[in-house]
């Protein structure tokens, strides 16, 4: 058994923070858990461009009796996403020994930092709405969403040849979500069965018109009269979220870093001493970029 030293305690503390950071972050993500996440434990810097491979188009050929196959030379396409966001949340802990003695104190420090990073990721992903130009927006801005609008969004994705096996999502703001769960055909037991009862009692829309319905506080709004709500309907491969590791701090600078990685997502947790405040500074940060992967697989839903 190794001796307990200040170095061991410091490393253990950073690992403790990292272990709590990522699960909490994933729990606060909506869009981040629905899109295509591309993660590699490779070091990168802000401004780097990542090529995300896309499946090449192929065609089926009819082979005649005694004939030969038709060789194809598909070109592997790629969507370029720039790592243009380095999101960080830092906080000070004056007495780290209390954190070791009472682990629940760590959650009080960690939660606001994690939520701040989650909000940054959600906002950037939802602000991609204007990039979906292949499909015309459905619905009318400044009006209450109706069943026909949801139907039109699903039809647009079907016509864009979104694979039937791919899950389709509709992410809306709070007012639109409220309107969806009040559509009579989907919120009453006698018309929607158990799903209608859940919408009425639990307040959960669940699934409608082949969409899994989610609500987010970070849906984009534009205009003033009327205010246009830019809800988003998409499949997983419509949007890419690319995350890469940030480098370790330079040795001998007094900073200790650990990586937290889970489910194609990763972040860095760094601890350093701040002599001006006589406290330990913790920085939770992540380097990421997001962009459209397959434009036909998303459509704006106005309300």
For each residue, the residues with C-beta under 8 A, 3 or more apart:
1:
2: 8
3: 8
4: 8 9
5: 8 9
6: 9 10
7: 10 11
8: 2 3 4 5 11 12
9: 4 5 6 12 13 100
10: 6 7 13 14 256 271
11: 7 8 14 15 256 258
12: 8 9 15 16
13: 9 10 16 17 96 99 100 271
14: 10 11 17 18 256 257 258 269 270 271
15: 11 12 18 19 258
16: 12 13 19 20 99 100 103 106
17: 13 14 20 21 106 110 258 269 271 282 284
18: 14 15 21 22 258 259 260 267 269
19: 15 16 22 23 260
20: 16 17 23 24 106 107 110
21: 17 18 24 25 110 113 114 260 267 269 284
22: 18 19 25 26 260 261 262 265 266 267
23: 19 20 26 27 262
24: 20 21 27 28 107 110 111 114
25: 21 22 28 29 114 117 118 265 267
26: 22 23 29 32 33 262 263 265
27: 23 24
28: 24 25 114 115 118
29: 25 26 32 33 118 121 122
30: 33 34 122 171 214 215 216
31: 34 35 121 122 125 126 171 216 239
32: 26 29 35 37 118 121 122 125 241 265
33: 26 29 30
34: 30 31 169 171 214 234 236
35: 31 32 125 234 236 238 239 240 241 290
36: 52 236 237 239 240 241 293
37: 32 240 241 242 243 263 264 265
38: 50 52 81 240 241 242 243 264
39: 242 243 244 261 264 265 266
40: 244 245
41: 245 259 261 266
42: 244 245
43: 244 245 246 247
44: 48 50 83 244 245 246 287
45: 48 83 247 287
46: 83 84 85 86 287
47: 82 83 84
48: 44 45 82 83 244
49: 80 81 82 83
50: 38 44 80 81 82 83 242 244 289
51: 78 79 80
52: 36 38 78 79 80 81 240 242 293
53: 76 77 78
54: 76 77 78 79 293 294
55: 77
56: 74 75 76 77
57: 74
58: 72 74
59: 72
60:
61: 69 70
62:
63: 67 68 69 70
64: 67
65:
66:
67: 63 64
68: 63
69: 61 63
70: 61 63
71:
72: 58 59
73:
74: 56 57 58
75: 56
76: 53 54 56
77: 53 54 55 56
78: 51 52 53 54
79: 51 52 54 240 291 292 293 294
80: 49 50 51 52 291
81: 38 49 50 52 240 242 289 290 291
82: 47 48 49 50 289 291
83: 44 45 46 47 48 49 50 242 244 287 288 289
84: 46 47 289
85: 46 120 124 287 288 289 290
86: 46 246 285 286 287
87: 116 117 120 121 285 286 288
88: 117 283 284 285 286
89: 112 113 114 116 117 283 284 285
90: 113 281 282 283 284
91: 109 112 113 281 282
92: 274 277 279 280 281 282
93: 96 99 109 279 280 282
94: 277 278 279 280
95: 98 99
96: 13 93 99 100 280
97: 100 101
98: 95 101 102 105
99: 13 16 93 95 96 102 103 105 106 109
100: 9 13 16 96 97 103
101: 97 98
102: 98 99 105
103: 16 99 100 106 107
104: 107 108
105: 98 99 102 108 109
106: 16 17 20 99 103 109 110
107: 20 24 103 104 110 111
108: 104 105 111
109: 91 93 99 105 106 112 113 282
110: 17 20 21 24 106 107 113 114 284
111: 24 107 108 114 115
112: 89 91 109 115 116
113: 21 89 90 91 109 110 116 117 282 284
114: 21 24 25 28 89 110 111 117 118 284
115: 28 111 112 118 119
116: 87 89 112 113 119 120
117: 25 87 88 89 113 114 120 121 267 284 285 286
118: 25 28 29 32 114 115 121 122
119: 115 116 122 123 218
120: 85 87 116 117 123 124
121: 29 31 32 87 117 118 124 125 241 286 288 290
122: 29 30 31 32 118 119 125 126 216 217 218
123: 119 120 126 127 218
124: 85 120 121 127 128 290
125: 31 32 35 121 122 128 239 241 290
126: 31 122 123 129 171 216 218 219 220 230 232
127: 123 124 130 220
128: 124 125 131 132 232 239 290 291 292
129: 126 132 220 230 232 300
130: 127 133 230
131: 128 291 292 295
132: 128 129 135 232 234 238 292 295 298 299 300
133: 130 295
134: 160 295 296
135: 132 156 157 160 296 298 299 300
136: 156 299
137: 299 300 301 302
138: 149 152 153 156 233 299 300 301 302
139: 143 145 149 152 153 231 301 302 303
140: 143 149 302 303
141: 223 226 227 228 229 302 303
142: 223 225 226 227 228 303
143: 139 140 226 302 303
144: 179 303
145: 139 149 150 172 176 179 180 231 301 303
146: 149 150 183
147: 150 151 183 185 186 209
148: 151 152
149: 138 139 140 145 146 152 153 301 302 303
150: 145 146 147 153 154 170 180 208 209 211 301
151: 147 148 154 155 209
152: 138 139 148 149 155 156
153: 138 139 149 150 156 157 170 209 211 233 299 301
154: 150 151 157 158 168 209 210 211 233
155: 151 152 158 159
156: 135 136 138 152 153 159 160 233 299
157: 135 153 154 160 162 168 233 234 235 297 298 299
158: 154 155 161 162
159: 155 156
160: 134 135 156 157 296 297
161: 158 296
162: 157 158 166 168 235 296 297
163: 166 235
164:
165:
166: 162 163 235 236 237
167: 212 235 236
168: 154 157 162 210 211 212 233 234 235
169: 34 211 212 213 214 233 234 235 236
170: 150 153 208 211 212 213 214 231 232 233 301
171: 30 31 34 126 214 215 216 219 231 232 233 234
172: 145 176 177 180 213 214 215 216 219 229 231 301 303
173: 176 177 215 216 217 219 221 229 231 303
174: 177 178 215 217
175: 178 179 229 303
176: 145 172 173 179 180 215 219 229 231 303
177: 172 173 174 180 181 205 213 215
178: 174 175 181 182
179: 144 145 175 176 182 183 303
180: 145 150 172 176 177 183 186 205 208 213
181: 177 178 186 187 199 200 203 204 205
182: 178 179 187
183: 146 147 179 180 186 187
184: 187 188 191
185: 147 188 191 192
186: 147 180 181 183 191 192 195 196 199 205 208
187: 181 182 183 184 192 196 199 200
188: 184 185 191 192 196 200
189: 192 193 194 196 197 200
190: 196
191: 184 185 186 188 196
192: 185 186 187 188 189 195 196 197 199
193: 189 196 197
194: 189 197 198
195: 186 192 198 199 206 207
196: 186 187 188 189 190 191 192 193 199 200
197: 189 192 193 194 200 201
198: 194 195 201 202 204 206
199: 181 186 187 192 195 196 202 203 204 205 206
200: 181 187 188 189 196 197
201: 197 198
202: 198 199
203: 181 199
204: 181 198 199
205: 177 180 181 186 199 208 213
206: 195 198 199 212 213
207: 195 210 211 212 213
208: 150 170 180 186 205 211 213
209: 147 150 151 153 154
210: 154 168 207
211: 150 153 154 168 169 170 207 208 233
212: 167 168 169 170 206 207
213: 169 170 172 177 180 205 206 207 208
214: 30 34 169 170 171 172
215: 30 171 172 173 174 176 177
216: 30 31 122 126 171 172 173 219
217: 122 173 174
218: 119 122 123 126
219: 126 171 172 173 176 216 229 230 231 232
220: 126 127 129 229 230
221: 173 227 228 229 230
222: 227 228 230
223: 141 142 226 227 228
224: 227
225: 142
226: 141 142 143 223
227: 141 142 221 222 223 224
228: 141 142 221 222 223 302
229: 141 172 173 175 176 219 220 221 302 303
230: 126 129 130 219 220 221 222 300 301 302
231: 139 145 170 171 172 173 176 219 300 301 302 303
232: 126 128 129 132 170 171 219 298 299 300 301
233: 138 153 154 156 157 168 169 170 171 211 298 299 300 301
234: 34 35 132 157 168 169 171 238 239 297 298 299
235: 157 162 163 166 167 168 169 238 297 298
236: 34 35 36 166 167 169 239
237: 36 166 293 294 297
238: 35 132 234 235 292 293 294 295 297 298
239: 31 35 36 125 128 234 236 290 291 292 293 298
240: 35 36 37 38 52 79 81 290 291 292 293
241: 32 35 36 37 38 121 125 288 289 290
242: 37 38 39 50 52 81 83 288 289 290 291
243: 37 38 39 264 265 266 267 286 287 288
244: 39 40 42 43 44 48 50 83 266 287 288
245: 40 41 42 43 44 259 266 268 287
246: 43 44 86 268 285 286 287
247: 43 45
248: 257
249: 253 255 256 257 270 272
250: 253 255
251:
252:
253: 249 250 272
254: 272 273
255: 249 250 270 271 272
256: 10 11 14 249 270 271 272
257: 14 248 249 268 269 270 271
258: 11 14 15 17 18 268 269
259: 18 41 245 266 267 268 269
260: 18 19 21 22 266 267 268 269
261: 22 39 41 265 266
262: 22 23 26 265 266
263: 26 37
264: 37 38 39 243
265: 22 25 26 32 37 39 243 261 262
266: 22 39 41 243 244 245 259 260 261 262 286
267: 18 21 22 25 117 243 259 260 284 285 286
268: 245 246 257 258 259 260 283 284 285 286
269: 14 17 18 21 257 258 259 260 282 283 284
270: 14 249 255 256 257 282 283 285
271: 10 13 14 17 255 256 257 280 281 282 283
272: 249 253 254 255 256 280 281 283
273: 254 279 280 281
274: 92 277 278 279 280 281
275: 278
276:
277: 92 94 274 281
278: 94 274 275
279: 92 93 94 273 274
280: 92 93 94 96 271 272 273 274
281: 90 91 92 271 272 273 274 277
282: 17 90 91 92 93 109 113 269 270 271
283: 88 89 90 268 269 270 271 272
284: 17 21 88 89 90 110 113 114 117 267 268 269
285: 86 87 88 89 117 246 267 268 270
286: 86 87 88 117 121 243 246 266 267 268
287: 44 45 46 83 85 86 243 244 245 246
288: 83 85 87 121 241 242 243 244
289: 50 81 82 83 84 85 241 242
290: 35 81 85 121 124 125 128 239 240 241 242
291: 79 80 81 82 128 131 239 240 242
292: 79 128 131 132 238 239 240 295 298
293: 36 52 54 79 237 238 239 240 297
294: 54 79 237 238 297 298
295: 131 132 133 134 238 292 298
296: 134 135 160 161 162
297: 157 160 162 234 235 237 238 293 294
298: 132 135 157 232 233 234 235 238 239 292 294 295
299: 132 135 136 137 138 153 156 157 232 233 234
300: 129 132 135 137 138 230 231 232 233
301: 137 138 139 145 149 150 153 170 172 230 231 232 233
302: 137 138 139 140 141 143 149 228 229 230 231
303: 139 140 141 142 143 144 145 149 172 173 175 176 179 229 231
